[in-house]
Amino acid sequence: MATEWYYTSDRRKLGPVSSRDLRTLAAQGKLSSGDYVWRAGLPRWEQVSVVPGLMGMKTDGMVRNSSRATGVASVKTRVETPGDSVKQPEMAPPRDNDRIGCVKEKAKDTFRMYRLFWSRICRSDFHWIRATPQEVAALESAATPVGSSLAQDYASWRRSLLMVCVLVLGVTLAFSANDIRLGMSDDSRHPVMRVQNGVFFLFQVISFGLCLVAAVRWSSIPSSKAYATAAWLVQFAGPFLVLLLPLSLFVSSKMALLALGLHSVAVLAPKIFGLFPGIIRCSLSLKTLLPESAVPGWLCMLAAPVYALFLVLAAITALQTSFVILGAGLLLLAAGSSAVFVRAKSILSPASQEDASQAVARVRRIQFLFQSAGLSLVAFQVIRHADFQWDWVNSIVVFIFSFLGNVTLLTVVMSDSLLCMIHQGQRQAESVAGTDIADGFQKRLVQLADCGLTDFGAREIGAVTGFGNRLNRLGRLKVPGSRSLPVTG
């Protein structure tokens, strides 16, 4: 008779399963080394980590569920009830060394989890992103069950973005609190600026709390979407509402108004500049999720040149003020945002998922090339002229993490909204098909097309294609000793 094992998961006793099935559970990531197992003949429940040969097959949690796994079948178990014939010993309270081991194991699990989240964010390609078995189980048992594999993969990607966003916003919150503390002892700061910083900090606290709830409730997608949208609105719109109030009502000194104006620009800059990278990232990601749709590609093509224009304006300002290295770095960043034109045809046209994935990966490689060079020059210029005082460093950290938090959160919110727009547009097109509205729309397009207003001219296409081909050659560059450049947003 095969040995029957019992095990714990989420504080429940499960089983029985065979030895082979128990190893499969460990391989699927459904058992951690801090869980307990027991079989007949053992005097007490033992931790998984001390059972010889059991954890050798444990993977990084990237095994797919049974409907998509390759060679690993899902193990069906039942919950052990008091009426079962097998008498199990009570689980002894963990010893001190067991507690230390559990803490270390939880720390390792957290590190592995965030490493998985970060890899998903960097790749953001649904040709490769897969939900883990634990995520699949959580989604299938949610209040609104998620059964399709594609939706599960998207939900796991959303979870990764939200969890990393919580981490980034937490860092921003900590340094913002420290900035307020430094401002209390700085007599040079105007009282109005201190009040503003306090109100901005309150908005950050609310946004962090809403984002945390959205991340915790990630498997309940409708609820998570609502909280994530509210978090971004508070984070983005809150400071604008505060700064719409004229400061001249409270301050009469022109120099003080100038200082407060510069402070307002510093607060709003990461939020404004974070809009376009978030839109570009979500557009490229959704192109791999819905490769048949041209909407993500067109949105990306509209956002990229506008973002490049902002960067060029900033570069011109830097060059005119003799910050040549900073200007060159901003120009490289602008060129990186324009890398979407390299694969414009593939991004704008309906394609297979594999073709869309290859096109998006090529764009991101070129982006990485230009953005890495641009950020290096910007960092060099900042370090070269930096006055390394703690309040200055604190402000730089707040600016950087505020920018990253806005980009990450906007990527989630914009992706959710864009999915709704694509579906709603498809439903509207289907609802009016064959009606007078559709016929009238078609006639108007034909009338405009007769004089060439609705078609890209040959010269326009040639110019864009030529520019794309030149950038495409740069995209084929490889780092010596590696297969290809890493993929990033």
matplotlib code that plots the C-alpha trace (Angstrom):
import matplotlib.pyplot as plt

x = [0.0, 1.4, 2.4, -0.2, 0.9, -1.0, 0.2, -0.8, -1.5, -3.0, -3.4, -5.6, -4.8, -5.1, -4.6, -4.1, -1.8, 0.8, 4.5, 4.7, 1.9, 3.5, 6.6, 4.5, 2.9, 6.3, 7.4, 4.2, 5.1, 2.1, 4.4, 6.9, 9.7, 7.8, 4.7, 4.2, 3.7, 2.9, 2.4, 1.7, 4.7, 5.9, 5.6, 4.7, 4.2, 7.5, 8.5, 8.8, 12.4, 13.5, 11.9, 14.7, 14.2, 10.9, 12.1, 14.6, 12.0, 10.6, 10.7, 10.4, 6.6, 6.5, 4.8, 1.5, -1.8, -2.8, -4.6, -1.4, 1.4, 3.9, 4.3, 3.2, -0.3, -2.3, -2.8, -6.3, -6.6, -9.3, -9.6, -9.0, -12.1, -12.4, -14.3, -11.4, -10.0, -6.4, -5.6, -3.1, -1.0, -1.6, 0.8, 3.3, 4.0, 7.1, 10.3, 12.4, 14.7, 11.6, 10.4, 13.7, 13.7, 10.1, 11.1, 14.1, 11.9, 9.3, 12.0, 13.3, 9.7, 9.2, 12.4, 11.5, 8.0, 9.3, 11.9, 9.0, 7.1, 10.0, 10.7, 7.1, 7.2, 10.5, 9.2, 5.5, 5.0, 1.9, 3.6, 5.7, 3.9, 2.2, 0.2, 1.5, -0.6, -1.2, -2.4, -4.6, -6.2, -6.8, -8.4, -10.6, -11.9, -12.5, -16.0, -15.9, -14.1, -11.4, -11.3, -9.6, -5.8, -5.3, -7.3, -5.3, -2.1, -3.2, -4.4, -1.0, 0.7, -1.6, -0.7, 3.0, 2.6, 0.5, 2.8, 5.9, 3.9, 3.1, 6.8, 7.8, 5.0, 6.1, 9.7, 8.3, 6.1, 9.1, 11.3, 8.4, 7.9, 11.6, 11.4, 8.6, 10.7, 13.6, 11.3, 10.1, 13.6, 14.4, 13.6, 14.2, 11.1, 8.0, 5.0, 2.8, 5.3, 5.2, 1.4, 1.6, 4.0, 1.7, -1.3, 0.7, 1.9, -1.7, -2.5, 0.4, -0.8, -4.3, -2.9, -0.6, -3.5, -5.8, -3.0, -2.3, -5.9, -5.9, -2.8, -4.2, -7.5, -5.9, -7.8, -11.1, -10.6, -13.5, -12.7, -9.0, -9.6, -11.8, -9.2, -6.3, -8.1, -8.9, -5.3, -4.0, -6.6, -5.7, -1.9, -2.2, -5.1, -4.7, -1.6, -3.2, -6.3, -4.2, -2.0, -5.0, -5.4, -3.6, -0.7, -0.8, -3.8, -1.4, 2.0, 2.9, 6.7, 7.6, 10.7, 8.6, 6.1, 8.9, 10.3, 6.8, 6.3, 9.5, 8.5, 5.1, 6.9, 9.1, 6.0, 4.1, 7.0, 7.2, 3.5, 3.3, 6.4, 5.2, 2.0, 3.6, 5.9, 2.9, 0.8, 3.6, 4.3, 0.7, 0.2, 3.1, 2.1, -1.5, -0.3, 1.1, -2.2, -4.5, -2.2, -5.2, -6.1, -4.5, -5.8, -2.8, -0.4, -2.1, -2.2, 1.5, 2.3, 0.4, 2.0, 5.6, 6.1, 4.4, 6.7, 9.7, 8.6, 8.6, 12.0, 13.4, 12.0, 13.8, 17.0, 16.8, 16.5, 19.5, 21.6, 20.8, 21.9, 25.2, 24.3, 25.5, 25.8, 22.3, 20.9, 22.5, 21.1, 17.6, 17.9, 18.9, 15.8, 13.7, 15.2, 14.4, 10.7, 10.6, 11.8, 8.2, 8.5, 11.1, 8.4, 5.5, 4.0, 3.9, 2.6, -0.2, -1.3, -3.2, -0.7, -0.2, 0.9, 4.4, 4.9, 3.6, 5.9, 8.9, 8.0, 7.5, 10.7, 12.7, 11.2, 12.1, 15.7, 16.2, 14.5, 16.9, 19.9, 18.9, 17.4, 20.5, 22.8, 20.5, 20.1, 23.8, 24.5, 21.7, 23.1, 26.6, 25.5, 23.5, 26.4, 28.9, 27.0, 25.4, 25.6, 25.4, 23.4, 20.9, 17.8, 18.9, 19.5, 16.1, 14.3, 16.0, 14.9, 11.3, 11.3, 12.6, 10.3, 7.3, 8.0, 8.4, 5.3, 3.2, 4.4, 3.7, 0.3, -0.7, 0.4, -2.2, -5.0, -4.4, -4.2, -7.5, -9.1, -7.7, -9.1, -12.5, -12.2, -11.2, -14.1, -16.6, -15.5, -15.8, -19.3, -20.4, -19.1, -21.0, -24.2, -24.3, -23.2, -25.7, -27.6, -28.0, -25.4, -22.7, -23.7, -23.5, -20.1, -18.8, -20.0, -18.3, -15.0, -15.2, -15.8, -12.8, -10.7, -11.3, -9.1, -6.5, -7.3, -7.7, -4.6, -1.0, 0.8, 3.7, 6.1, 4.9, 5.2, 8.6, 9.9, 8.6, 9.9, 13.3, 13.6, 12.5, 15.0, 17.8, 16.7, 16.2, 19.9, 20.7, 18.2, 20.3, 23.3, 24.2, 26.2, 29.5, 29.3, 25.5, 22.7, 20.8, 20.2, 17.9, 14.3, 12.9, 10.3]
y = [0.0, 3.4, 5.8, 8.5, 11.9, 14.8, 18.4, 21.9, 24.9, 28.2, 26.7, 23.8, 20.1, 18.6, 15.1, 12.3, 12.3, 9.9, 10.5, 11.3, 13.8, 15.4, 16.0, 17.4, 19.8, 21.0, 21.4, 23.4, 25.8, 24.8, 23.7, 25.9, 24.8, 26.3, 24.0, 20.8, 17.2, 13.9, 10.2, 7.2, 6.2, 9.7, 10.7, 14.4, 16.8, 17.7, 20.8, 20.2, 21.5, 18.5, 15.8, 14.3, 14.7, 16.6, 20.1, 19.1, 19.5, 22.9, 25.5, 29.3, 29.2, 29.7, 26.4, 26.9, 25.4, 22.0, 23.3, 24.9, 23.1, 21.0, 17.6, 18.5, 17.5, 19.3, 17.2, 16.9, 16.8, 16.9, 18.5, 16.1, 16.0, 14.8, 11.7, 10.3, 7.0, 8.1, 9.5, 12.4, 13.9, 17.5, 19.9, 21.0, 24.7, 25.8, 26.0, 29.1, 27.8, 26.9, 30.5, 31.8, 29.4, 30.5, 34.1, 33.4, 31.4, 34.1, 36.6, 34.4, 33.9, 37.6, 38.2, 35.5, 37.0, 40.5, 39.1, 37.5, 40.8, 42.7, 40.3, 40.6, 44.4, 44.5, 42.1, 43.1, 40.7, 38.4, 36.0, 35.0, 36.1, 33.2, 33.2, 30.9, 28.1, 30.1, 33.0, 30.8, 29.3, 32.8, 34.0, 30.9, 31.2, 35.0, 36.6, 37.2, 34.0, 34.4, 31.2, 32.0, 31.7, 35.0, 36.9, 35.1, 36.2, 39.8, 39.7, 38.4, 41.2, 43.8, 42.3, 42.6, 46.3, 47.1, 45.3, 47.1, 50.4, 49.9, 49.5, 52.6, 54.7, 53.6, 54.8, 58.1, 58.4, 57.8, 60.4, 62.9, 62.6, 63.2, 66.3, 67.7, 67.0, 68.9, 71.8, 72.2, 73.2, 75.2, 78.9, 79.7, 77.8, 79.9, 78.9, 78.5, 76.0, 74.0, 73.9, 72.8, 70.0, 68.8, 68.7, 66.9, 64.4, 63.8, 63.0, 60.6, 58.8, 58.4, 57.3, 54.8, 53.3, 53.0, 51.4, 49.0, 47.9, 47.5, 45.3, 43.2, 42.7, 42.0, 38.8, 40.7, 42.6, 45.0, 46.1, 46.3, 48.4, 50.9, 51.3, 51.7, 54.3, 56.2, 56.0, 57.5, 60.3, 61.3, 61.1, 63.0, 65.4, 66.3, 68.6, 70.3, 71.2, 72.6, 74.7, 76.1, 78.4, 81.7, 82.0, 85.8, 85.8, 84.8, 86.0, 89.6, 89.2, 88.6, 86.6, 84.4, 83.9, 82.9, 80.4, 78.9, 78.8, 76.8, 74.5, 73.9, 73.0, 70.6, 68.9, 68.7, 67.8, 64.0, 63.7, 65.4, 63.6, 60.3, 60.5, 59.6, 56.8, 55.2, 55.4, 54.1, 51.2, 50.2, 50.5, 48.2, 45.7, 45.5, 45.1, 41.7, 41.0, 41.9, 41.7, 41.7, 45.3, 48.4, 50.7, 50.2, 50.9, 54.1, 55.3, 54.6, 56.5, 59.5, 59.6, 59.0, 62.2, 64.3, 63.0, 63.4, 67.1, 67.7, 66.2, 68.2, 71.4, 70.5, 69.7, 73.1, 74.8, 72.9, 73.6, 77.3, 77.5, 75.8, 72.4, 70.6, 67.1, 67.3, 68.5, 65.6, 63.2, 64.6, 64.4, 60.7, 60.1, 61.8, 59.5, 56.5, 57.5, 57.7, 54.1, 53.0, 54.2, 51.4, 48.8, 51.1, 48.8, 45.8, 47.7, 49.4, 46.4, 43.3, 40.6, 37.2, 37.2, 36.0, 38.7, 41.4, 40.1, 40.3, 43.8, 45.1, 43.4, 45.1, 48.5, 48.0, 47.0, 50.2, 52.1, 50.5, 51.5, 55.2, 55.5, 54.0, 56.4, 59.3, 58.6, 58.1, 61.6, 63.1, 61.4, 62.5, 66.1, 66.1, 64.5, 66.9, 70.0, 68.6, 70.1, 67.0, 68.1, 65.9, 68.0, 68.2, 64.4, 63.8, 66.0, 64.1, 60.8, 62.0, 63.3, 60.0, 57.7, 60.0, 59.7, 55.9, 55.5, 57.6, 55.7, 52.3, 53.2, 54.9, 51.8, 49.8, 52.3, 53.1, 49.4, 48.7, 51.8, 50.9, 47.4, 48.9, 51.3, 48.6, 46.3, 49.2, 50.4, 46.8, 46.5, 49.8, 49.0, 45.7, 47.3, 49.8, 47.4, 47.4, 50.4, 53.9, 55.2, 52.8, 53.5, 57.3, 56.9, 54.8, 57.4, 60.2, 58.3, 57.6, 61.3, 62.3, 59.5, 60.6, 63.6, 61.7, 63.1, 59.7, 58.0, 58.4, 59.6, 57.7, 60.4, 60.4, 56.6, 56.7, 59.3, 57.4, 54.1, 55.5, 56.9, 53.6, 51.7, 53.8, 53.2, 49.5, 49.1, 50.4, 47.9, 45.0, 46.0, 43.4, 43.7, 41.7, 38.4, 38.4, 37.2, 40.5, 43.7, 43.3, 44.2, 47.1, 49.8]
z = [0.0, -1.0, 1.8, 2.4, 3.5, 5.1, 4.9, 5.9, 3.7, 5.0, 8.4, 7.1, 7.2, 3.8, 2.4, 2.1, -1.0, -2.2, -1.9, -5.6, -5.4, -2.4, -4.4, -7.2, -4.8, -3.7, -7.4, -8.1, -5.2, -3.2, -0.3, 1.3, 3.6, 6.5, 6.0, 7.9, 6.8, 8.5, 7.7, 9.7, 11.7, 12.4, 16.1, 15.2, 12.3, 10.6, 8.6, 4.9, 5.0, 7.2, 5.0, 2.8, -0.9, -0.7, -1.5, -4.1, -6.9, -5.7, -8.4, -8.3, -8.4, -12.2, -12.9, -14.6, -13.4, -14.7, -17.8, -19.0, -17.3, -19.3, -17.7, -14.2, -13.3, -10.7, -7.5, -6.2, -2.5, 0.1, 3.5, 6.3, 8.6, 12.2, 10.9, 9.0, 10.3, 10.5, 13.9, 13.5, 16.3, 17.4, 15.9, 18.5, 19.0, 17.0, 18.9, 19.0, 16.2, 14.2, 14.5, 13.3, 10.4, 9.6, 9.6, 7.3, 5.0, 4.8, 4.0, 1.2, -0.1, -0.1, -2.0, -4.6, -4.9, -5.6, -8.0, -9.9, -9.8, -11.1, -13.9, -15.0, -15.0, -16.9, -19.6, -19.6, -22.5, -22.3, -24.7, -21.7, -18.5, -16.7, -13.4, -10.7, -9.3, -6.1, -8.1, -10.3, -7.1, -5.7, -8.9, -9.3, -5.8, -5.9, -5.5, -9.3, -10.4, -13.2, -15.2, -18.5, -18.6, -20.4, -17.8, -15.1, -16.7, -16.9, -13.3, -12.1, -14.1, -12.4, -9.1, -9.8, -10.8, -7.7, -5.3, -6.6, -6.6, -2.9, -2.3, -4.3, -2.7, 0.7, 0.1, -1.3, 1.9, 4.2, 2.5, 2.2, 6.0, 6.5, 4.2, 6.4, 9.5, 8.0, 6.9, 10.5, 11.6, 8.4, 9.1, 5.4, 4.3, 4.0, 6.2, 3.1, 1.7, 5.0, 4.8, 1.2, 2.0, 4.8, 2.4, -0.3, 2.3, 3.3, -0.4, -0.5, 2.6, 1.1, -2.3, -0.5, 1.5, -1.6, -3.6, -0.7, -0.6, -4.4, -4.2, -1.3, -3.1, -6.4, -7.1, -6.8, -10.0, -10.0, -6.5, -7.2, -10.3, -8.3, -5.6, -8.0, -10.0, -6.9, -5.7, -9.0, -9.0, -5.5, -6.2, -9.5, -9.2, -5.5, -5.9, -8.9, -6.9, -4.1, -6.4, -8.3, -5.2, -5.9, -3.5, -3.9, -1.5, 1.3, 0.2, -0.9, -1.4, -5.0, -4.1, -1.8, -4.7, -7.0, -4.6, -4.0, -7.8, -8.3, -5.5, -7.2, -10.5, -8.6, -7.1, -10.4, -12.7, -11.8, -12.2, -15.6, -17.0, -15.6, -17.7, -21.0, -20.0, -18.3, -21.4, -23.6, -21.3, -21.0, -24.8, -25.6, -23.0, -24.2, -27.7, -26.6, -24.7, -27.7, -30.7, -33.1, -32.0, -33.5, -30.7, -28.3, -31.1, -32.1, -28.6, -28.2, -31.5, -30.2, -26.8, -27.8, -29.9, -27.3, -24.6, -26.9, -27.4, -23.6, -23.3, -26.3, -24.7, -21.4, -23.4, -25.1, -21.7, -20.4, -23.5, -23.4, -19.8, -20.6, -19.2, -22.3, -20.8, -19.3, -22.6, -24.5, -21.9, -22.4, -26.1, -25.9, -23.7, -26.3, -29.0, -26.8, -26.5, -30.3, -30.7, -31.2, -34.8, -35.4, -35.6, -36.4, -39.0, -36.7, -33.7, -35.7, -37.6, -36.4, -35.8, -34.1, -30.5, -31.4, -34.0, -31.6, -28.9, -31.2, -32.3, -28.8, -27.6, -30.4, -29.4, -25.8, -26.6, -28.5, -25.7, -23.2, -25.3, -25.5, -22.1, -20.4, -22.2, -21.5, -17.8, -17.4, -18.8, -16.7, -13.5, -14.3, -14.7, -11.5, -9.5, -11.0, -9.9, -6.8, -3.4, -1.3, 1.6, 3.2, 2.4, -1.3, -1.5, 0.2, -2.4, -5.2, -3.8, -3.4, -7.0, -8.4, -6.4, -7.0, -10.7, -10.6, -8.5, -10.8, -13.9, -12.3, -10.9, -14.2, -16.1, -14.1, -14.3, -18.0, -18.9, -17.2, -18.9, -22.3, -22.1, -21.4, -24.3, -26.8, -25.7, -25.7, -29.1, -30.5, -29.0, -30.4, -33.9, -33.8, -32.5, -35.4, -38.2, -41.0, -39.8, -41.3, -38.9, -40.2, -43.8, -43.2, -41.5, -44.4, -46.9, -45.0, -44.9, -48.7, -49.4, -47.3, -48.8, -52.4, -51.9, -49.8, -46.4, -44.7, -46.1, -45.3, -48.4, -49.9, -48.9, -45.3, -45.1, -46.7, -44.2, -41.2, -42.6, -43.3, -39.8, -38.4, -40.5, -39.2, -35.6, -36.5, -37.2, -33.8, -32.3, -33.7, -31.6, -29.0, -25.8, -26.2, -24.5, -24.2, -26.5, -26.5, -24.6, -21.6, -22.0, -20.1, -20.4]

ax = plt.figure().add_subplot(projection="3d")
ax.plot(x, y, z, "-o")
ax.set_aspect("equal")
plt.show()
